[in-house]
């Protein structure tokens, strides 16, 4: 909240939705709201399900601004972020989006030091030099290179959100990836701003993104499947399908034999994207899988694949 109130652009409304927190968050919010009339605080309505996506959608419904900056409670934004990215959109095409650079952080003093000395990692400053300027191509580029952009890096118009649709309230894993994919597919221009940053707090073991349960992996699979459908509606090609298959290979890396239901779904989805695919033991993916799982588990996985008729004998 301090990073929002420190923005050099001041004509803003800060809509905060408390998802029925059980600590002293609400009392802290009330103190901030007393100090600054731009802060509007709300509790999630009782008739709406719990979750970050519900809170974001409710906040959007309450908002009035023409531009939107998402920000989760544990993250921080650069003081010039809104001002600079607003100028990006005012100078760009209709349905453009602006994306800032971003970096991890663990503690706030790290950010203060970076801002004070403009001491940003050179590799981070250069990583987006060759990024595509088209939404679809950017999505595919991110998938191909196994990269992601946190949701608070984006600065969006209200209209493009209305065109792409709000957050999927049924997803609790990769919901930001699924939402931003739809936004990117509706964008006509991507403007990258390397002068401002979104700071993304490194998640610890208690963070939702680190939870490994059957439901989180089912949600992850569902988010990928929804993304596939949206992408292939825009453009369908063998190259695109091969890139989409890579996401399911990465999912299998996490589910493996611990969550065979999700692994099977991912393998079947690969087969839908390319009905001719057959895993061959000589392929790098299977070689990597054997070294990662160990011999005994790999044999079990091999038999599993053969049973699904997705592996050559």
C-alpha positions in Angstrom: 0.0 0.0 0.0 2.9 2.4 0.7 4.2 1.7 -2.8 0.8 2.7 -4.2 0.6 5.9 -2.1 4.1 6.8 -3.2 3.2 6.8 -6.9 4.2 10.0 -8.7 0.8 9.8 -10.5 -1.7 10.8 -7.9 -5.1 10.8 -9.6 -5.9 7.3 -8.7 -8.3 5.2 -6.6 -7.0 2.3 -4.6 -9.6 -0.4 -4.3 -8.8 -3.0 -1.7 -10.8 -6.1 -1.1 -10.1 -8.1 2.1 -10.8 -11.8 1.6 -12.0 -12.2 5.2 -8.5 -12.2 6.7 -8.1 -13.6 10.2 -5.3 -11.4 11.4 -5.2 -7.6 12.0 -5.3 -6.7 8.3 -8.7 -5.1 8.4 -7.6 -2.8 11.3 -4.5 -1.8 9.3 -6.7 -1.1 6.2 -9.0 1.1 8.3 -6.0 3.2 9.5 -4.8 3.7 5.9 -8.3 4.6 4.7 -8.5 7.3 7.4 -5.2 8.9 6.2 -6.0 8.9 2.5 -9.4 9.4 0.8 -8.2 7.6 -2.3 -8.2 4.3 -0.4 -11.5 2.4 -0.5 -11.7 -0.8 1.5 -14.2 -3.6 1.2 -14.7 -7.1 2.5 -15.5 -9.9 0.0 -19.3 -10.4 0.1 -20.4 -13.4 2.0 -22.3 -14.7 -1.0 -19.1 -15.0 -3.1 -16.6 -17.8 -2.8 -13.2 -17.2 -1.2 -10.2 -16.6 -3.4 -7.9 -14.1 -4.9 -9.6 -14.1 -8.3 -13.0 -13.4 -6.7 -11.4 -10.5 -4.7 -9.9 -9.1 -7.9 -13.1 -9.3 -9.9 -15.0 -7.6 -7.1 -12.5 -4.9 -6.9 -12.7 -4.3 -10.6 -16.5 -4.1 -10.4 -16.2 -1.4 -7.7 -13.6 0.6 -9.6 -14.3 3.5 -11.9 -10.9 4.2 -13.5 -10.1 3.9 -17.2 -6.9 2.1 -16.5 -6.1 -0.8 -14.1 -3.0 -1.8 -12.1 -3.4 -5.1 -10.3 -1.4 -5.6 -7.1 -1.4 -8.4 -4.6 -0.9 -7.7 -0.9 2.6 -9.1 -0.8 4.1 -7.3 -3.8 5.4 -3.8 -4.5 5.5 -1.4 -7.5 8.1 1.2 -8.6 7.1 4.8 -7.7 6.9 5.9 -11.4 5.2 2.8 -12.6 1.7 4.1 -13.1 2.8 7.5 -14.5 5.2 6.0 -17.0 3.0 3.2 -18.2 0.0 5.5 -18.4 2.0 7.5 -20.9 2.8 4.3 -22.8 -0.8 3.6 -23.3 -1.8 7.2 -24.1 0.8 7.1 -26.9 0.0 3.6 -28.2 -2.7 2.0 -30.3 -6.2 1.3 -28.9 -6.1 -2.1 -27.1 -2.4 -1.8 -26.3 -1.0 -3.1 -23.0 2.1 -1.9 -21.2 4.5 -4.3 -19.4 7.1 -3.2 -16.9 10.3 -5.1 -16.1 10.3 -7.0 -12.8 12.5 -8.6 -10.2 12.3 -10.8 -7.2 12.7 -9.6 -3.6 12.7 -11.1 -0.1 12.8 -8.0 2.0 11.8 -4.3 1.5 15.3 -2.9 2.1 16.4 -4.7 -1.1 14.0 -2.6 -3.1 14.9 0.6 -1.3 18.6 -0.1 -2.2 17.8 -0.8 -5.8 15.7 2.3 -6.2 18.2 4.5 -4.4 21.2 3.4 -6.5 19.3 2.4 -9.7 21.1 -0.8 -9.1 19.2 -3.3 -11.2 20.6 -6.6 -12.4 22.0 -6.2 -15.9 20.7 -9.6 -17.0 17.2 -8.7 -16.0 17.4 -5.4 -17.8 18.3 -7.1 -21.0 16.2 -10.2 -20.9 13.2 -8.6 -22.7 15.1 -6.9 -25.5 13.9 -9.3 -28.2 10.3 -9.7 -26.9 7.6 -9.9 -29.5 5.4 -6.8 -29.9 2.3 -8.8 -30.7 0.2 -10.4 -27.9 -0.1 -13.9 -29.4 3.5 -14.0 -30.3 4.5 -12.9 -26.8 2.5 -15.7 -25.3 4.1 -18.3 -27.5 7.5 -16.8 -26.9 7.0 -17.0 -23.1 5.9 -20.6 -23.4 8.7 -21.6 -25.6 11.3 -20.1 -23.3 9.6 -21.1 -20.1 9.3 -17.5 -18.9 6.5 -15.7 -17.1 5.5 -12.1 -16.3 3.8 -11.4 -12.9 0.4 -9.8 -13.1 1.4 -6.5 -11.5 3.9 -5.9 -14.3 1.0 -5.2 -16.6 -0.8 -1.9 -16.9 -4.1 -2.2 -18.8 -7.1 -0.3 -20.0 -10.5 -1.1 -18.6 -11.8 -1.8 -22.1 -9.3 -4.5 -22.9 -10.2 -6.3 -19.6 -13.9 -6.1 -20.5 -13.1 -7.6 -23.9 -10.9 -10.4 -22.6 -13.1 -11.2 -19.6 -12.5 -11.2 -15.9 -10.5 -13.6 -13.7 -11.6 -17.2 -13.7 -13.0 -17.7 -10.2 -12.8 -21.5 -10.4 -9.0 -21.6 -10.8 -6.7 -21.5 -7.8 -3.5 -22.3 -9.7 -2.0 -20.3 -12.6 -5.1 -18.1 -12.6 -3.0 -15.1 -13.4 -1.4 -16.9 -16.4 -4.8 -17.9 -17.8 -6.2 -14.4 -17.3 -3.2 -12.5 -18.8 -3.1 -14.9 -21.7 -6.7 -13.8 -22.6 -5.7 -10.2 -22.2 -2.6 -10.6 -24.5 -4.7 -12.3 -27.2 -7.0 -9.2 -27.2 -4.1 -6.7 -27.4 -3.1 -5.1 -30.6 0.2 -3.8 -29.3 2.6 -4.7 -26.5 4.7 -1.9 -25.1 7.6 -2.9 -22.8 8.8 -0.3 -20.3 12.3 -1.1 -19.0 12.5 2.1 -16.8 10.0 0.9 -14.1 9.7 -2.3 -12.2 7.2 -4.6 -10.5 8.8 -6.3 -7.5 7.6 -9.8 -6.9 8.0 -11.2 -3.4 9.7 -14.6 -3.5 7.2 -17.1 -2.2 8.0 -19.3 0.9 6.7 -22.8 1.5 3.4 -21.4 2.9 2.6 -19.5 -0.2 -0.3 -20.7 -2.3 1.9 -21.0 -5.4 4.1 -23.6 -3.6 1.2 -25.8 -2.5 1.3 -29.2 -4.2 -2.0 -30.9 -4.0 -4.2 -32.8 -6.5 -6.5 -29.9 -6.8 -3.8 -27.3 -7.5 -2.4 -29.5 -10.3 -5.9 -30.1 -11.7 -6.3 -26.3 -11.7 -3.0 -25.9 -13.4 -4.0 -28.4 -16.1 -7.3 -26.7 -16.5 -5.7 -23.3 -16.9 -3.4 -24.7 -19.6 -6.3 -26.4 -21.4 -8.3 -23.1 -21.4 -5.3 -21.3 -22.7 -4.9 -23.8 -25.6 -8.5 -23.4 -26.6 -8.2 -19.6 -26.7 -4.9 -19.6 -28.6 -6.0 -22.2 -31.2 -9.2 -20.1 -31.8 -6.9 -17.2 -32.9 -4.4 -19.3 -34.9 -3.9 -23.0 -35.3 -0.7 -24.5 -36.6 1.7 -27.4 -36.0 4.3 -25.1 -34.6 1.9 -23.6 -32.1 0.6 -27.0 -31.0 4.2 -28.2 -30.5 4.8 -25.1 -28.2 1.7 -25.8 -26.3 2.7 -29.4 -25.7 5.8 -28.1 -23.9 3.6 -26.8 -21.1 2.2 -30.3 -20.4 5.7 -31.8 -20.4 6.6 -29.3 -17.7 3.5 -30.2 -15.8 4.4 -33.8 -15.9 7.8 -32.9 -14.4 5.9 -31.9 -11.2 3.1 -34.5 -11.2 5.1 -37.5 -12.3 3.9 -40.6 -10.4 2.8 -38.7 -7.3 -0.3 -37.5 -9.1 -0.9 -40.1 -11.9 -4.4 -38.7 -12.7 -3.0 -35.4 -13.7 0.0 -37.0 -15.5 -2.4 -39.1 -17.5 -4.6 -36.1 -18.4 -1.5 -34.2 -19.5 -0.3 -37.0 -21.6 -3.7 -37.4 -23.2 -3.8 -33.6 -23.9 -0.5 -33.9 -25.6 -2.0 -36.6 -27.8 -5.0 -34.3 -28.6 -2.6 -31.5 -29.6 -0.7 -34.0 -31.8 -2.5 -37.3 -32.4 0.6 -38.7 -34.1 2.8 -38.1 -31.1 4.5 -41.2 -29.7 7.2 -40.9 -27.0 10.3 -42.6 -28.1 13.0 -43.7 -25.6 15.6 -41.9 -27.8 13.9 -38.5 -27.4 15.5 -36.1 -25.0 12.3 -35.8 -22.9 12.3 -39.5 -22.1 16.0 -39.5 -21.4 15.6 -36.5 -19.0 12.5 -38.3 -17.4 14.5 -41.4 -16.8 17.3 -39.5 -15.1 14.9 -37.4 -13.0 12.7 -40.3 -11.9 15.3 -42.9 -11.3 15.4 -46.3 -13.1 12.6 -48.1 -11.1 10.1 -45.2 -11.3 11.0 -44.7 -14.9 10.1 -48.3 -15.7 6.8 -47.8 -14.0 6.2 -44.6 -16.0 7.2 -46.4 -19.2 4.6 -49.1 -18.6 2.1 -46.4 -17.8 2.8 -44.7 -21.1 2.7 -48.0 -23.0 -0.7 -48.7 -21.5 -2.0 -45.4 -22.8 -0.4 -46.3 -26.2 1.7 -43.1 -26.1 5.1 -44.9 -26.0 6.7 -47.1 -28.6 7.8 -50.6 -27.4 
